[in-house]
Amino acid sequence: MTEPKKKRFLSGMRPSGSLHIGHYVGALENWLRVQHEYECYFLIVDWHVMADHMGEVAMIRKNVIEVALDWLAVGLDPNENSFVVQSQVPEGAELQSLISTLVTVPRLNRNPTLKAEIRQLGKEQGQSDEEADDISRARVSVAFYNYPISQAADILLPKAHLVPTGDDQLPHIELTREIARDFNRLYGEVFPIPEALIGRVPRLVGLDNNGKMSKSLGNTIQLGDPAEVVTRKVMGMYTDPTRLRATDPGHVEGNPVFIYHDAFNPNKEEVDDLKERYVAGKVGDVEVKRKLAAALNTLLEPIRDRRAYYEQHMGEVRDALYQGTQRAKRLAEHTMAEVREAMGLSSYFK
């Protein structure tokens, strides 16, 4: 196994629409930090979206562009990094097929993240977990069920050394590590064993204090939201429900407004002062929220400006996707040649 000049970094996002601030602190912030240190591959996983949006190809294609726009807007450099469209590197499907022979059905069934995602797919109003499981079994496609193996193939194809992830995705990374070890043991050293990198804020709660930030739930701040929209959303945020007046002592722990201050307000002295006064009943929610809105708009203003530029230069967006995908495809072809050689699949006609 030949080591590259730089270690490789791979991460991906589903093209389900434009990105929000949860994506920023959970992933993009890390990407910006490492983009000059690693050989980076940023993957738009359109195949994964098709697992539960089959037939909506036009929507998926549009969202691929939306994701690329946001990546460029936050400052990722397409000349130093590869923006990759998953479906345009079909070697990933071949590798998924081959490594699936190393994973048993009971091993997939033990994956807590997969179990939770399947259960959520079957959730309807007022149902128990058991009822949701029954419903989901009738709805889950093979592609959805095989998602952890597909993700492992995405990671192994460029021989990634470092994979940023949310804490809820750690079981998928551990499965990838197991697959890499099993493959190397059976066929020889081909794959490095990838390491996981958890973001500074593993999971950001929604504006409504929902544990999941989701555009479909209407509880997000999008990276491209105008300043007045950001301010309006912040002013409507869920806060301490036990606090009826500004003079009542408030709770900081578990309060979404202060979770966001910790994540996005770089003025730590201001945050500490707000927390101290909030607990003592000496500051109202309005002031706390206005200062949060100001911090968020300071962060988002250059992102909005860059996004506006690329919206007027869509050729650059498509070129970034094309060039990055071509680089990834060349690497994928090389990896698969190694895999076939190691498995004895390249010499049938010699």
C-alpha positions in Angstrom: 0.0 0.0 0.0 1.6 3.2 -1.2 1.1 6.2 1.1 0.1 9.5 -0.6 2.1 12.7 -0.1 -0.6 14.1 2.1 -3.0 12.1 4.2 -6.5 12.0 2.8 -9.6 13.5 4.3 -13.1 12.5 3.2 -16.5 13.8 4.2 -19.9 13.9 2.5 -23.3 15.5 2.6 -26.6 14.5 1.3 -28.1 16.8 -1.4 -31.3 17.4 0.4 -31.3 21.2 -0.1 -29.3 24.3 0.9 -27.2 24.0 4.1 -27.8 25.4 7.5 -25.7 26.5 10.5 -25.8 23.0 12.0 -23.9 21.8 8.9 -21.4 24.7 9.6 -20.4 23.8 13.1 -20.9 20.1 12.7 -18.8 19.7 9.6 -17.9 22.7 7.4 -15.9 24.4 10.2 -13.6 21.3 10.4 -13.4 21.1 6.6 -12.1 24.7 6.4 -9.6 24.0 9.1 -8.0 21.0 7.3 -8.5 21.9 3.7 -4.8 23.0 3.3 -3.4 20.2 5.5 -5.0 17.2 3.9 -5.8 15.9 0.4 -9.5 16.5 0.7 -12.4 14.8 -1.0 -15.8 16.4 -0.3 -18.6 14.0 -1.5 -22.1 14.9 -2.5 -23.9 11.6 -1.8 -26.7 11.6 -4.4 -27.0 7.8 -4.5 -27.8 7.8 -0.7 -30.6 10.3 -1.2 -32.1 8.1 -4.0 -32.6 5.4 -1.4 -35.6 7.3 0.0 -36.3 9.8 -2.9 -36.3 7.4 -5.9 -38.0 9.1 -8.9 -37.1 12.6 -7.8 -33.9 12.9 -9.8 -34.6 16.5 -10.9 -34.9 17.6 -7.3 -31.7 15.7 -6.4 -29.7 17.3 -9.3 -30.9 20.8 -8.2 -29.8 20.1 -4.7 -26.4 18.9 -5.8 -25.8 22.4 -7.1 -27.2 24.0 -3.9 -24.7 22.0 -1.8 -21.8 23.0 -4.1 -22.9 26.6 -3.9 -22.8 26.5 -0.1 -19.4 24.8 0.0 -17.9 27.6 -2.2 -19.7 30.2 -0.2 -18.2 29.2 3.1 -14.7 29.3 1.5 -13.7 25.8 0.5 -11.2 26.0 -2.3 -12.1 23.8 -5.3 -8.5 24.1 -6.7 -7.0 22.5 -3.6 -9.9 20.2 -2.8 -12.1 17.8 -4.8 -15.9 18.4 -4.9 -17.2 14.9 -5.9 -20.6 13.8 -7.1 -21.0 10.2 -5.8 -23.0 8.8 -8.7 -20.4 10.0 -11.2 -17.8 7.6 -9.7 -19.3 4.2 -10.3 -16.3 2.4 -8.9 -17.9 3.1 -5.5 -20.8 0.7 -6.4 -18.3 -2.0 -7.4 -16.4 -1.6 -4.1 -19.7 -1.7 -2.2 -20.6 -5.0 -3.8 -17.2 -6.5 -3.0 -17.0 -5.4 0.6 -20.6 -6.4 1.3 -19.3 -10.0 1.3 -17.4 -9.1 4.5 -20.5 -8.0 6.5 -23.2 -10.3 7.9 -26.8 -9.4 8.3 -26.7 -9.7 12.1 -23.8 -7.2 12.1 -25.8 -4.7 10.2 -28.8 -5.2 12.5 -26.7 -4.4 15.5 -25.8 -1.0 14.1 -27.6 1.5 16.4 -27.6 4.4 13.9 -29.1 2.2 11.2 -31.7 0.9 13.6 -32.7 4.5 14.7 -32.9 5.7 11.0 -35.1 2.7 10.0 -37.3 3.3 13.1 -37.6 7.0 12.2 -38.7 6.1 8.7 -41.6 4.2 10.1 -42.6 6.7 12.7 -46.1 8.1 12.5 -48.3 9.9 15.0 -48.4 8.4 18.4 -46.8 5.1 17.6 -44.6 3.0 19.8 -41.1 2.0 18.7 -42.3 -1.6 18.1 -45.2 -0.4 15.8 -42.8 1.9 14.0 -40.4 -1.0 13.4 -43.2 -3.0 11.9 -44.1 -0.2 9.5 -40.6 0.5 8.5 -39.9 -3.1 7.5 -42.4 -2.7 4.8 -40.9 0.6 3.6 -37.2 0.2 3.8 -35.5 -0.4 0.5 -32.4 -2.6 0.2 -30.4 0.5 -0.7 -31.5 2.2 2.5 -30.6 -0.9 4.5 -27.2 -1.2 2.9 -26.4 2.5 3.5 -23.6 1.7 6.1 -21.8 -0.5 3.6 -22.2 2.2 0.9 -20.8 4.7 3.3 -17.9 2.4 4.0 -17.2 2.1 0.2 -17.2 6.0 0.0 -14.6 6.2 2.7 -12.4 3.3 1.5 -12.4 4.2 -2.2 -10.1 7.2 -1.9 -8.3 5.5 1.0 -9.3 8.2 3.5 -7.3 8.5 6.7 -9.6 11.0 8.5 -13.4 11.1 8.4 -15.3 13.9 10.2 -18.6 12.8 11.6 -21.3 13.5 14.0 -21.5 11.4 17.2 -24.6 9.7 15.8 -22.6 8.4 12.8 -19.7 6.9 14.8 -21.2 3.3 14.4 -20.9 3.7 10.6 -17.2 4.7 10.9 -16.5 1.7 13.2 -18.1 -0.6 10.7 -15.8 0.9 8.0 -12.8 0.2 10.2 -13.9 -3.4 10.7 -14.3 -3.9 7.0 -10.9 -2.4 6.2 -9.2 -4.6 8.8 -11.0 -7.7 7.5 -10.1 -7.0 3.9 -6.5 -6.4 4.7 -6.3 -9.6 6.8 -7.8 -11.7 4.0 -6.3 -10.1 0.9 -3.3 -8.0 2.0 -2.7 -4.4 3.0 -4.8 -2.2 0.7 -6.7 0.2 2.9 -5.6 2.5 5.7 -7.8 2.2 8.9 -9.7 5.5 8.9 -10.0 7.6 12.1 -13.1 9.6 13.0 -13.1 13.3 13.7 -15.9 14.7 15.8 -17.0 18.3 15.2 -16.7 21.0 17.8 -20.5 20.9 18.2 -21.5 17.3 17.4 -25.2 18.0 17.1 -26.9 21.4 17.1 -30.5 21.5 18.4 -33.2 23.2 16.3 -34.5 26.7 17.0 -37.5 25.0 18.6 -35.3 22.9 20.9 -36.0 19.9 18.8 -33.0 17.5 19.0 -32.8 17.5 15.2 -32.2 20.6 13.1 -34.1 20.1 9.9 -35.3 22.4 7.1 -38.5 20.3 6.8 -39.3 21.1 10.5 -38.7 24.8 9.9 -36.3 25.0 12.8 -33.1 26.0 11.0 -31.1 29.1 10.0 -29.8 28.6 6.4 -26.3 29.7 5.5 -27.9 31.9 2.8 -30.7 33.5 4.9 -30.7 37.3 4.7 -29.8 39.3 7.8 -33.4 40.2 8.6 -34.5 36.6 8.3 -31.7 35.5 10.7 -32.7 38.1 13.2 -36.4 37.2 13.0 -35.7 33.5 13.5 -33.4 34.2 16.5 -36.0 36.4 18.1 -38.5 33.6 17.9 -36.2 31.0 19.3 -37.3 28.7 22.1 -35.7 29.6 25.4 -36.2 28.9 29.2 -39.9 28.0 29.5 -39.8 28.5 33.3 -38.8 32.1 33.0 -41.8 34.4 32.9 -40.2 37.8 33.5 -36.7 39.2 32.8 -36.2 39.5 36.5 -36.7 35.8 37.1 -33.5 33.7 37.5 -33.0 31.8 34.2 -31.4 28.5 33.2 -28.4 28.5 30.9 -27.9 24.7 30.7 -29.9 23.2 27.9 -31.1 26.7 26.7 -30.9 26.8 22.9 -30.1 30.5 22.9 -27.0 29.9 25.0 -26.1 26.7 23.1 -26.0 28.9 20.0 -24.0 31.7 21.8 -21.4 29.1 22.8 -21.3 27.8 19.2 -21.3 31.0 17.2 -20.4 34.0 19.4 -16.6 34.5 19.4 -16.9 37.2 22.2 -16.5 34.8 25.2 -16.5 37.7 27.6 -19.9 38.9 26.3 -21.3 35.3 26.5 -20.0 34.8 30.1 -21.5 38.2 31.1 -24.9 37.3 29.5 -24.9 33.9 31.3 -24.1 35.5 34.7 -26.8 38.1 34.3 -29.4 35.6 32.9 -28.9 33.3 35.9 -29.3 36.3 38.3 -32.4 37.6 36.5 -30.7 40.8 35.3 -31.0 40.5 31.6 -34.0 39.8 29.4 -34.3 37.3 26.5 -34.6 40.1 24.0 -31.1 41.4 24.7 -29.6 37.9 24.7 -31.3 37.1 21.4 -30.3 40.4 19.8 -26.6 39.8 20.6 -26.9 36.3 19.2 -28.4 37.5 16.0 -25.6 40.1 15.7 -23.0 37.3 16.1 -24.6 35.0 13.6 -25.0 37.8 11.0 -21.3 38.7 11.4 -20.4 35.1 10.6 -22.9 34.7 7.7 -22.3 38.0 6.0 -19.2 37.0 4.0 -20.9 33.6 3.3 -23.9 35.4 1.8 -21.7 37.6 -0.3 -19.7 34.7 -1.8 -22.9 32.8 -2.5 -24.3 35.8 -4.3 -21.1 35.9 -6.5 -21.3 32.2 -7.4 -25.0 32.4 -8.1 -24.0 34.8 -10.9 -21.2 32.6 -12.1 -22.7 29.1 -12.2 -20.2 27.9 -14.7 -17.6 28.1 -11.9 -19.8 25.9 -9.7 -20.3 23.3 -12.4 -16.6 23.3 -13.2 -15.6 22.8 -9.6 -17.9 19.7 -9.5 -16.6 18.4 -12.8 -12.9 18.8 -12.1 -13.1 17.4 -8.5 -15.2 14.4 -9.7 -12.6 13.7 -12.4 -9.8 13.7 -9.9 -11.8 11.4 -7.6 -12.5 9.0 -10.5 -8.9 8.7 -11.4 -8.1 7.8 -7.8 -11.0 5.4 -7.7 -9.8 3.5 -10.8 -6.4 3.1 -9.2 -7.9 1.9 -5.9 -10.1 -0.6 -7.7 -7.2 -2.0 -9.7 -5.4 -2.7 -6.4 -8.5 -4.3 -4.9 -9.1 -6.6 -7.9 -5.4 -7.6 -7.9 -5.5 -8.3 -4.2 -8.6 -10.4 -4.5 -7.4 -12.3 -7.5 -10.1 -10.8 -9.8 -7.8 -9.2 -12.4 -6.1 -12.3 -13.9 -8.9 -14.4 -15.3 -7.8 -13.9 -18.9 -4.0 -13.8 -18.6 
